[in-house]
């Protein structure tokens, strides 16, 4: 696994015959952006409940914990929870499922268990931090893979003249090229009106995944020489920003629904 210590919020693991082998993640800065935006949209009650569970740590910081625990064998069971395979022309229900779980299955399960309550302090801590991370992951289009190229990791490209791959371009390279901190980026894109917030928060986990699928044609629209840069960024950077702000707004909606739904 490559540790993308610089940027954009998400990724993947051990190969299976019919499923992706993703070894990069929605980079840390992207997750921080999602967490920062979520903090802007949670209620006071939700904020207090989150502090009860994870202490004084910010949501932004907590969003990367699920990547950190990949170094802990006790959490190996979560390795496949960062991604899902939905081949072109298929729905999630039709697609072959990973027996170890995937990001859709895990998000639905953990959110339901958090809402139900009755978890131990350790279970609630783990569940909450995993949800904070996975909401970000599922909004990165290449975390919902085709099953053909390890979520874009096998698509080698030249980004601004440097060796990269399509997954890294979406996780990291486009964001790094803007040279903004996560707080600057969050401030610039979190300008959504209340009506749009309500609309986005009404969508389901599976709808989030299908949205990621809907960007595939644009994601894979690269020249034959696989050299991409300013033009590709110009065409796709708005999508990167939209997915980040959607993830943050929706994470806030999930957290409010868990801890302040009355």
N, C-alpha and C positions, 0 to 999 in steps of 0.2 A: 504493500500500500504506500502510495506517495502521500506524504503529509503536505497538503497545500496550506502552508502557514500564512500566506498573504491574503488570499481572497476566495471568492463568492460561494455563499451558502449552498455541497452535498454528495463519499459514495461507496462503491460496490465491491463484491467479494468473490468467493470460490466458484469456479466454473461448474456448470451442470450441463448435460448434453443439450438440453433444449432451452436453457435459460441464460441470461446475461452473466458475464463475469466482470463486474464493475469494481475497479480498484482505486477510484478517486472519489472525492466527496464534494458536495456543494460547499465551496470554500468557506473558511471561517468568517470572513468579513460579510459575506452574504447572510450567514446565519445571524451574525450580530445585528445586521440591518433589520432582519425579520423580528428579532427580539426587541430591538429598540422601538420599532413601530408598534408592536403588540403592547408595549408598556404605555404608549400614548392612548390606547383605546380600551384598556381594562378599567373596571370600576374600582372604587376604593375598597370595597369588600373583597373583591377578587385579589387585589394587591395584598391585602392583609392575610388572606388565606395562603397565597403563594409564599409569602414570607414565613408563615408558620411551617410550611413544608420544606422549603429549601434555605431558609435563613435570609441573611442580608444580600445574598448574591443577586445580581440583576438578571432579568430574563435574558438579556443579550448575552451575558456570560454563560448562562445555563444552557443555551441552545447548542453549544458545541460539546457538551459532556458525552453525548452518545458516540461521538467520534473518539473521544479520549479513552473510553472504556474498551476500545478494540484491542488495547494492549493487555487487557485483563481476561484471562481464560474463563473466568466465571461468567462472562457475558458473551461467550461465543454463540450462544443460542440466538443472539440478535443480529448476527452477521448479514443475514439476508433481508433484514427489515428496512434497509435504506433504499430499496428499489423494487420495481415490479416489471414484468414483461407482459406487454399487450401488443401482439403482432398487428401489423397493418390489416385493416378490414375486420378486426375481431373486437369483441367486448371483453371486459375483465371476466365476466361470467363464462365466456366461451374459451378463454385462454387456459393453457395448461398451468396448473398451480405448482408453486414450489412447496414441497412437503415440509420445509422448515419455516414457512411463512414468508410474507412479503410486506411491503410498506402499507398497502391498503388493508390487508387483513390485520396487521399489527395496530395501525391507527384506530380502526373501528373497535377492536377488542380493548385496547388500553383506555380509550375515551369512555367507552361504556362502563368499564370497571371503575374508573375514577368517578363517574357520575353516580354509580351505585353506592360507592363508599364501602366502608368495612375493611379497608386495606390496612395492613400494618404501616407504621411510620416509614419503614424502609421500602416497602412496596409502593407507597404513594410517592415517595421521593423519586424512585426509579421510573415509575410510570409517567410522572409529570415531566421529568427532564427528557424522557424519550419522545413524548408527544411534542414538546417544544422543538425538538430537532426534526422529527419526521414531517411536521407540517411544512417546514422549510424545504426539505428534500423533495417532496412530491411536487412542488411547484417548479422545480428545475426540469425543463422538458426532457432532458436525457436521463432522468431518473425513472422515466416510464419508457422502457426500452422496447426495441423491436424483436430482440432475440438473435440479432445477426452480427452485431459489432461491439458488444460489451458497452452499450450505452454511449457509443461514439468514441470510446477509448482506442479502438482499433483503426479509426479514421485518422491517419496521419496527415497533418497539414503544416504549412508554413504560415505562422501568424506574425504579421509585421516583419517578415524575414527571418523569424526564429522557429525552430522546431517545436511543434506542439501537437495536440490532437483535438478533435472536435469537442470532446467532453470538457477538456481543460479550458478551451476557448469560452465555453458557456459558464463554467464554474468560476473562472479566474481571469482569463486574459482580457476579456472585454471590460471588466470592472477595473482591473489594474491600469488599463490604458487611460482611464479618466482621472487617476491620481487623487481620489477623494477618500477621506476617512469614512468609517461606517456611520458616524454621527452626521457628517456632512451629507452623505448620500441619503440617509433616512430622512433628514430634515427637508431635503429637496424633493423627495418623491411622496412624502406623506401629506398630500394636499387633497385628499379625497373627501367629497361632500358626504353628508350623512346618508343620503339616499343610496349612493353607490356602496357605502359601507354595509348597509342593511342588505343590499342585493348580493354582494359578495359573501356575506356571512350566512346567507340562506342556502348556499350550495353545499352539496355533500362531499365527503371524501372521494367518492368515485367520480363525481363530476370534476373535482380538482384534477384527478388523473387524466380524464378525457380531455380537459383543456390542454394539458401538457402534450397529449397526442396530437392535438389540432395544430401544433406549431411545427410538426415534423418536416413538412414540405419546405418551410423557410429555413429550418435548422440545417437541413441537408442540401440546400441550394448553394453548392460550392463549385468553382470552376474545375475543369479537367486536370489542371496542374496542381490543384489543392493549395493554391496560394491565396490567402485571404487576409484582409486587413481593414483599412478605413471604410471601404464600400460595404463590406459585410457588417461591420459595426454599425454603420449608418442605417442599414436595413433592419437590424435586429436589436439594437440597444434599447429601444422603447419596450420591446418584449421583455428583456431582462429586468428593466425597472418595474414593469407592470407585475411580473411574477413575484418580485420581491415585496412590493407593497401589498399585493393580494395575500401573500403568505403571512405577512405581519398582521393585517386586518383580520384574517380568518383565524390566526392563532389567538388573537384577543377574543374573538367570538367564541371559540372553543373553551377558553379559560373562563370567560364569564358564564358560559352555559354550565360548566362544571361547578363553579364556586359561587355564583350569584344569579341563579336562574329564576328565583322567585320574584 
